[in-house]
Amino acid sequence: MPHIWPTLLAAAAALVFIPATGHAFEECTPFTVMVASEGRQIEIVDHGAEGVSPGDQRIGVARLMTEDGDDVGEIHWVATVVQPHEDGSSRLISDGVLRLPTGDVMYRMLPEATFRDPDVTPLSAAPVEATRLITGGTGVFAGATGDLAWERQDNDDLTFTMNVTCD
């Protein structure tokens, strides 16, 4: 009987990390995930001079969910202003991590053509044109590479298309 406890504890731990909906990310293959606008938290950190200046940051966290609305994790990101412009727009670089039940996927948004409108609200902060590269991962996503694209929905949710592969 004492030998069954480690097996039962391992099975219980696995149930905690894998959603009961059957939407577990068990393989490092391309997938789609939604970033919820509801509950999204963004903190704007103003470094240096008042207004937009190099080093200013947008630090955020939001829920990740399947297209069916099932929660599957969180996304965390930090976007940093690298070049403000006189018209109030800015060029940004961003690093983020998708925390999923079976591992994390890290990405970097490169600052090519990531200009933002000066009237952007905290929730409508995604740049329209940007290259987003998958830079690594943990768990199932160890050695992850690829890219991702996102599309804003009418309700301000984002659809992330993760073109991920692993070594």
Protein Blocks (a to p, Z undefined) as FASTA:
>chain_A
ZZmmmmmmmmmmmmmmpcfklpacfbccdddddddfehpacddddehjedjdehiacddd
dddddfkopafbdcddddddfbdcfkopacdddddddddfkbccdddddfehiaccfkbc
fklmccfbdcdddfbdehjlgoiacdddddddfkopacdddddddZZ
